[in-house]
Amino acid sequence: MSEAVLVLEDGRTYRGERFGATGATVGEIVFNTGMTGYQETLTDPSYHRQIVVMTAPHIGNTGLNDEDPESTRIWVAGYVVRDPAVRPSSWRSRRSLDEGLVAEGIVGIAGVDTRAITRHLREQGVMRAGIFSGEALVDASGRARPLEDLRDQVRQAPPMAGADLAGQVSVGERYTVEPGPGTVPAGAAALTVVAVDLGIKSMTPQRLAERGVRTHVVPASVEVQDILDLRPDGVFFSNGPGDPAAATHEVDLLRGVLDRRIPFFGICYGNQILGRALGLGTYKLTYGHRGVNQPVMDRRTGKVEITAHNHGFAVDAPLTGDTVAPHDDGRYGRVRVSHVDLNDDVVEGLECLDLPAFSVQYHPEAAAGPHDAAYLFDRFVDLMTRTEAGDAAAH
Ligand SMILES: NC(=O)CC[C@H](N)C(=O)O
């Protein structure tokens, strides 16, 4: 095993062994507390430009399979693990995690104290970092590069705050996911959803297909008219990387959808964009929520769900009172904070009371994660069905 070094922007350094590809990578270092689901994490486009530290010590035990990826490639900028499995064991495994990282050129590091790194990030907040191994550790004349040199390279990486990244992960061409066999009642037409791909995970259209929905997945750059041309019963905005404060095009696009009272559902980045479209602000969390066991309360019922998360930003809205005061001259009416994280009171869901629109900050598609929040897809289908009936009655 050859040497690798993890260098944080504040100068902290952790020495370990090469894992995955050899070379250099920089990004925002974040930690994920999931004990399962590393393959879904690696392939989640929301991790674009982030180096992910896994807090679970054994990673790679079940190798990599062909069924679980959430997109067509690994998106993490770098991977940090304590103790990778030497020999994966699963009937579905096609290759080891190390082989998969090497094949996709993802630089990683193993054998470091991931708990110490995580505690440091919890105290100091997430920051930029770099992983260096092989040639990246020596200069042109073959001498070891001083640590200050590596740290300077880290400090040149672009920060996550202010980053507009959806366009870098979004699909180039529209594609359609058809409803699953037997999911559309005989004689009925399938509902049509236009899903704006800001970094969509493949399980999301799948969850809609299970409920008799046809989903057109469209690039982040679409205009409102492109959406209307597809005659949607509902519009969906996906999860995705980057800072919602920079998502100007997406906010304008969503306002065009809300103005037309088309039923809307958003997940994660989609929730932040709904917040912004309604006139609320967003802010960066100190170290975010990334894992599969976050307790979230549905404030209408008091029921608590255990949920999957991956977010570093959040919507800024008061938790006092039944509704958030209308913004933008009340253009979109009343808004309620529907869900809240019980660990830290972060806003985890929004619901419009005068428009058919709602969103959550967490991941009801649950890949990987518990399925407690699957009801939200049923709620979206109900909203589309009811709005359709209402529209028909109005004509
Ligand atoms: N998974 C997501 O959609 C993340 C949204 C946003 N990039 C954040 O970090 O908060």
Residues whose N, C-alpha, C, O or C-beta is under 5 A from the ligand:
A	BS01	LIG	S46 N239 G240 P241 G242 D243 I267 C268 Y269 N310 H311 G312 F313
